[in-house]
């Protein structure tokens, strides 16, 4: 068993029956979640779905109305101080002092984290190097670009060496290059054994980063699993092949009763769930036809398709029932 498999065998965060109301509105209505240690767990949801409320509860900033929560082995209600010693939070807006330099921001956070002067200086140097801020360390943070500010904010969150870090929509407003840089930093955190609890509205972000994803809607988790598992819930995946000879098109199509033909492109689309077993079967049936295939490609639903299907309130969602039953 690898180190990463061992990490995944334990829960960094365990949530059972979590509830939170604001007035008559049930923002969180009986949430159950397990976040494996040493992983990236992404919580998806539309604006107002309760993502930030969930993060605020798990990070001890907001009390729950009901339920039990364990974070890094500490009970949220009985030992909130123990939870705080193990976690760090980076919110939607950078908690950086624009009047201080990058280095001064980090050294201030080191003092607030009760690190000694020497340890604080050492940790500051390490983080400036790790987040590519050495050259900018002596400049006021108010002169930083958006991407640099978010990197500094994340570095400040790591001063105390937390076991778990909460990232609440960390790349909102960043350009694509800065977002990519942030993603790389998050993956390096996980490689170092840190557990990352991420909320985001960027579905590509969850797809690229997360080991597991939960979709929050209507006060509850309507689906949870790996990105690949969630994608398999949505119909629309297909194998597409284009042929070189028009005469072979209908010959091949007869082998697949549910195939869709595009006679202009000499293309055939065959529905598939994307599983290895089914793909091997389909490829075998294609090979049996003894035809010349020009191109072959697999088209699969993405997390956008999953999200829209699970949160569509205009009609009953059959995949929501299937996802919840898992």
C-alpha positions in Angstrom: 0.0 0.0 0.0 1.4 3.4 -1.0 1.7 6.4 1.4 -1.1 8.1 -0.6 -3.4 5.1 -0.2 -2.7 5.0 3.5 -3.6 8.7 3.8 -6.8 8.1 1.9 -7.8 5.3 4.3 -8.5 7.9 7.1 -10.9 10.8 7.4 -9.5 14.3 8.0 -13.0 15.6 8.3 -16.1 13.6 9.2 -19.6 15.2 9.2 -22.9 13.6 10.3 -26.3 15.2 10.2 -25.0 18.8 10.0 -27.8 21.4 10.0 -27.8 25.2 9.9 -30.8 27.5 9.5 -30.9 31.2 8.9 -34.4 32.2 10.0 -36.8 29.8 8.2 -34.3 28.9 5.5 -32.5 25.6 6.0 -29.1 26.3 4.4 -27.6 23.0 5.4 -30.2 20.3 6.0 -28.6 17.1 7.3 -25.2 16.9 5.6 -23.1 13.8 5.8 -19.5 14.0 4.5 -16.2 12.2 4.8 -13.0 13.9 3.6 -10.1 11.5 3.2 -6.8 12.6 4.7 -4.2 13.9 2.2 -6.7 14.6 -0.5 -8.4 17.5 -2.3 -12.1 17.5 -1.6 -14.2 20.0 -3.7 -17.6 21.3 -2.7 -19.6 22.6 -5.6 -22.7 24.6 -5.5 -24.4 27.7 -7.0 -24.3 31.1 -5.2 -26.3 30.8 -2.0 -26.1 27.0 -1.8 -24.3 27.0 1.5 -20.6 26.4 0.5 -19.2 29.3 2.6 -21.5 28.4 5.5 -20.1 24.9 5.4 -16.5 26.2 5.5 -17.3 28.7 8.3 -18.8 25.9 10.4 -15.9 23.5 9.8 -13.4 26.2 10.6 -15.2 27.0 13.9 -16.3 30.5 12.8 -20.0 29.7 12.8 -21.7 27.3 15.2 -23.9 24.5 13.7 -27.5 24.1 14.8 -27.3 20.3 14.9 -25.0 17.4 13.9 -21.6 16.1 14.8 -18.3 17.2 13.2 -14.8 15.9 13.7 -11.9 17.8 12.1 -8.3 16.5 12.3 -9.4 14.1 15.1 -11.0 16.9 17.2 -14.7 17.3 18.0 -15.9 20.6 16.7 -18.2 21.3 19.7 -16.1 19.9 22.5 -12.6 21.0 21.3 -12.8 24.0 18.9 -9.4 25.1 20.0 -7.9 21.8 19.0 -9.5 22.1 15.6 -8.1 25.7 15.2 -4.6 24.4 15.9 -4.8 22.0 13.0 -6.4 24.1 10.3 -6.0 27.2 8.2 -8.5 29.2 6.2 -8.1 31.2 3.0 -11.3 33.0 2.2 -12.8 34.5 -0.9 -11.0 37.8 -0.3 -7.3 37.9 0.5 -6.5 38.8 4.1 -3.3 40.7 3.2 -2.3 44.1 4.6 -1.6 46.2 1.5 0.6 48.7 3.5 3.1 45.9 4.6 5.6 44.2 2.3 5.1 40.6 1.5 7.8 39.6 3.9 6.3 41.7 6.7 2.9 40.1 6.1 4.4 36.7 6.6 6.4 37.6 9.7 3.3 39.2 11.2 1.4 36.0 10.7 4.3 34.1 12.2 4.1 36.2 15.4 0.3 35.7 15.5 0.9 32.0 15.2 3.3 32.2 18.2 6.4 31.2 16.3 9.7 32.4 17.8 11.6 35.1 16.0 14.1 32.8 14.4 11.5 30.2 13.4 9.4 33.0 12.0 12.2 34.3 9.8 13.0 30.8 8.6 9.4 30.0 7.8 9.0 33.3 6.0 12.0 32.6 3.8 10.8 29.1 3.0 7.3 30.4 2.0 8.6 33.3 -0.1 10.7 30.8 -2.1 8.0 28.2 -2.3 5.5 30.7 -3.7 7.9 32.5 -6.0 7.7 35.7 -4.0 11.4 36.2 -3.1 11.9 39.1 -5.6 8.6 40.7 -4.5 9.1 40.1 -0.8 10.4 43.6 -0.1 7.6 45.4 -2.0 4.4 46.6 -0.4 1.6 44.0 -1.0 -0.6 46.8 -2.4 1.6 46.8 -5.5 1.0 43.1 -6.2 -1.0 41.7 -9.0 -4.1 39.6 -8.2 -2.3 36.3 -8.7 0.6 37.4 -6.5 -1.8 38.6 -3.8 -3.5 35.2 -3.7 -0.2 33.4 -3.5 0.8 35.6 -0.6 -2.5 34.9 1.1 -2.1 31.2 0.7 1.5 31.4 2.0 0.3 33.2 5.1 -2.2 30.4 5.7 0.6 27.9 5.8 2.8 29.7 8.3 1.7 27.4 11.1 2.0 24.2 9.1 -1.7 23.2 9.2 -2.9 19.6 8.6 -6.0 20.9 6.8 -6.5 24.0 4.8 -9.9 25.4 3.7 -9.8 27.3 0.4 -13.1 29.2 -0.2 -13.2 30.0 -3.9 -9.5 30.8 -4.0 -9.2 31.6 -7.7 -12.2 33.9 -8.1 -11.2 36.8 -10.3 -7.8 35.4 -11.3 -6.7 35.3 -14.9 -6.1 31.8 -16.5 -2.3 31.9 -15.9 -2.7 32.8 -12.3 -5.4 30.2 -11.8 -3.1 27.5 -13.3 -0.3 28.6 -10.9 -2.7 28.3 -8.0 -3.7 24.8 -9.0 -0.1 23.7 -9.1 0.5 25.0 -5.6 -2.6 23.2 -4.3 -1.4 19.9 -5.8 2.1 20.5 -4.1 0.3 21.0 -0.8 -1.4 17.6 -1.1 1.9 16.0 -2.1 3.2 17.2 1.2 0.4 15.5 3.1 -2.0 18.5 3.6 -5.7 18.0 3.2 -7.4 20.6 1.1 -11.1 21.4 1.4 -12.0 23.5 -1.6 -15.1 25.3 -2.6 -15.4 26.6 -6.1 -17.8 27.6 -8.9 -15.2 26.7 -11.5 -16.1 23.2 -12.5 -12.9 22.8 -14.4 -11.0 23.6 -11.2 -12.8 20.8 -9.4 -12.2 18.4 -12.3 -8.5 19.2 -12.4 -7.8 19.3 -8.6 -10.2 17.2 -6.7 -9.9 13.6 -5.7 -13.5 13.6 -4.6 -16.4 16.1 -5.3 -19.7 16.8 -3.6 -22.5 18.8 -5.1 -24.5 21.0 -2.7 -28.0 21.9 -3.7 -31.2 22.6 -1.8 -29.6 22.2 1.6 -28.2 18.8 0.9 -25.5 16.9 -0.9 -27.2 15.6 -4.1 -24.1 13.7 -5.3 -20.7 12.7 -4.1 -17.8 10.8 -5.7 -14.8 11.0 -7.8 -15.1 13.3 -10.9 -15.1 10.2 -13.1 -17.9 8.6 -11.1 -20.0 11.7 -11.3 -19.5 12.0 -15.0 -20.7 8.5 -15.5 -24.1 9.5 -14.0 -24.9 11.8 -17.0 -26.0 10.3 -20.3 -24.4 11.7 -23.5 -21.0 9.9 -23.6 -20.2 8.4 -27.0 -17.5 6.9 -29.1 -17.2 8.5 -32.5 -15.5 7.0 -35.5 -15.2 8.4 -39.0 -14.7 6.1 -42.0 -13.0 6.6 -45.3 -15.6 4.9 -47.5 -19.3 6.0 -47.7 -20.3 2.5 -48.6 -19.1 1.2 -45.2 -21.1 3.7 -43.1 -24.5 1.8 -43.0 -22.7 -1.6 -42.9 -21.0 -0.6 -39.6 -24.1 1.2 -38.3 -26.1 -2.1 -38.5 -23.7 -3.6 -35.9 -24.9 -0.9 -33.4 -28.6 -0.5 -33.1 -28.4 2.7 -31.1 -25.8 4.4 -33.3 -26.2 7.9 -34.7 -25.1 8.6 -38.3 -23.6 11.7 -39.8 -23.5 10.9 -43.5 -21.9 14.2 -44.5 -18.9 13.6 -42.2 -19.0 9.8 -42.6 -19.2 9.6 -38.8 -20.9 7.2 -36.4 -21.6 8.0 -32.8 -22.1 5.0 -30.5 -23.4 5.6 -26.9 -21.1 4.5 -24.1 -20.7 4.9 -20.4 -17.0 5.3 -20.8 -16.1 2.2 -18.8 -13.0 0.1 -19.9 -15.1 -3.0 -20.4 -17.7 -1.4 -22.6 -15.1 0.4 -24.7 -13.2 -2.9 -25.3 -16.4 -4.5 -26.4 -17.3 -1.7 -28.8 -13.8 -1.6 -30.3 -14.0 -5.3 -30.8 -17.3 -5.0 -32.7 -15.8 -2.3 -34.8 -12.8 -4.4 -35.6 -15.1 -7.3 -36.6 -16.5 -5.1 -39.4 -13.2 -5.1 -41.3 -13.5 -1.4 -42.3 -11.0 1.4 -42.5 -11.4 3.8 -39.7 -10.1 7.3 -40.3 -10.4 8.7 -36.8 -11.6 7.4 -33.4 -12.4 9.6 -30.4 -14.2 9.3 -27.1 -16.5 12.1 -26.0 -17.5 12.1 -22.3 -19.8 14.4 -20.2 -17.9 16.9 -18.1 -18.6 18.3 -14.6 -20.6 21.1 -16.2 -23.1 18.5 -17.5 -23.2 16.9 -14.1 -23.7 20.1 -12.2 -26.5 21.3 -14.5 -28.3 18.0 -14.4 -28.1 17.7 -10.6 -29.2 21.3 -9.9 -31.9 21.6 -12.5 -35.0 22.6 -10.6 -37.2 22.8 -13.6 -37.8 19.1 -13.6 -37.2 16.0 -11.5 -33.6 14.8 -11.9 -33.3 11.0 -12.3 -29.5 11.1 -11.9 -29.9 13.0 -8.6 -31.8 10.1 -7.2 -29.2 7.7 -8.5 -26.3 9.7 -7.2 -27.9 10.2 -3.7 -28.5 6.4 -3.5 -24.8 5.6 -3.9 
